[in-house]
Structure formats: structure tokens, C-alpha cells
Amino acid sequence: MARYRGPVCRHCRREGIKLFLKGERCYTDKCAVERRNYAPGQHGRTRSKFSDYGNQLREKQKVKRIYGILEKQCRKSFRKASRQRGITGENFLVLLERRLDNVVFRLGFASTRNEARQLVGHRHFLVNGKPTNIPSCVLKPGDIVELREKSRKVARITEAIESVERRGTPRWLELDKDHFTGKLADLPTREEITTPIQDQLIVELLSRQI
């Protein structure tokens, strides 16, 4: 499976905002956006004006980088969202938020979504009592995510749980730190998805391509 192996801080600089791809480092003065707040590359300091298509493409790329998904996964989620009732852009973001790797990250079991995806792939979590290694699994309200007994002493996981107060837990998730469990209590609303994304631009782009 294809994946990006380069420095992820370039993604934040390209988008001009913090995407929080490096965990705790993003909250310090070492953050690349704080130190070099311009796009990477030879012409990064020059101002570039995007066309309408360019703005739409940038928003799609931003979503893919934030949630760590590939083009095929992005289009598959969009097609699924377009078949649901309601506003397609909101449905699309809600589907991405309900992914297992994102829920693990939001609950605080991992410091980044990439780390959460790796932990899920290594079967550190149970969903409704059953082990799963599919990060793209979409959870339903009432589903329970539990850290396996033998994984509760993993240093990276315990460090992430200790620092969960910095990010906070969304309303639609319930975290039980003592029992290493979390629950998808409700579907998130568009107002509760604070990720800086203009979903309408993504809809305008993908609706013409799918």
C-alpha cells in the first residue's frame, strides 16, 4: 500500500496551518509552521494566487493529509456520503470522523492519527469485544473501543493518555481512562468538527470527478 514517507511538517507548511501531524511537537516552538511560516520548496516565499480549481484541490489535499487517507479512500468515502440523506459535505466529514483510527486519536490513545492507524493495524484495540486491524472501519453510535489488556503498559499509549487533557475529548465520545475504553456516544455535528476545512469546495471538485 502506498504511503508518504517524507517529512510531514512540509504538509503543514504547504497548507499554511497546523495540521497537528507530529503530536506534542506541534504545541511547542519547534513546530515548523511557527519557525518557517511559508510553503516549502525553492519558491515557497513567493505568493501564489490559486484559481477556483486550485482552491478546491488544496482543500481536498488538506483533508487527505489531516485524516491520513489516500485518493481512493477519499473518493470512496465521498461516494458513500453522497448517497446518504443530508448535506454531502457534512456527511463526508462525519464519515471521516467515525473512522476507527480517528476515534482512537480523538479518545487520546494516540498522539497522532498516523500513530493511531499503526496501533489499530497491530491489533491493540477491540471493537465491541472483537479484535480488529482495519483503521478505516466506520463506527456506529454505541460502539465501544477498548485497549487490549496486554497493550495497557505500552509507553507510547500511556504517554498519549496522560496528555489527553491538552486536546480534550469531543462531546460525541465518552472516555473511561481507568478502564482504557471509549464509546461513540453520538454522531458529531458539523459545528463540532473544528478542523479548518471548507467542505463545499471539496464537494464542488469531487462531484464533477465521480
C-alpha positions, 0 to 999 in steps of 0.5 A: 500500500502506498504511503508518504514517507517524507517529512510531514511538517512540509504538509503543514507548511504547504497548507499554511496551518497546523495540521497537528501531524507530529503530536506534542511537537506541534504545541511547542516552538519547534513546530515548523509552521511557527519557525518557517511560516511559508510553503516549502520548496525553492519558491515557497516565499513567493505568493501564489494566487490559486484559481477556483480549481486550485482552491478546491484541490488544496482543500481536498489535499488538506483533508487527505493529509489531516485524516491520513487517507489516500485518493481512493479512500477519499473518493470512496468515502465521498461516494458513500456520503453522497448517497446518504440523506443530508448535506454531502459535505457534512456527511463526508466529514462525519464519515471521516470522523467515525473512522476507527483510527480517528476515534482512537486519536480523538479518545487520546490513545494516540498522539497522532492519527498516523500513530493511531492507524499503526496501533489499530493495524497491530491489533491493540484495540477491540471493537465491541469485544472483537479484535480488529486491524482495519483503521478505516472501519466506520463506527456506529453510535454505541460502539465501544473501543477498548485497549487490549489488556496486554497493550495497557503498559505500552509507553507510547499509549500511556504517554498519549493518555496522560496528555489527553487533557491538552486536546480534550475529548469531543462531546460525541465520545465518552472516555473511561481512562481507568478502564482504557475504553471509549464509546461513540456516544453520538454522531458529531455535528458539523459545528463540532468538527473544528478542523479548518476545512471548507467542505463545499469546495471539496464537494464542488471538485469531487462531484464533477470527478465521480 
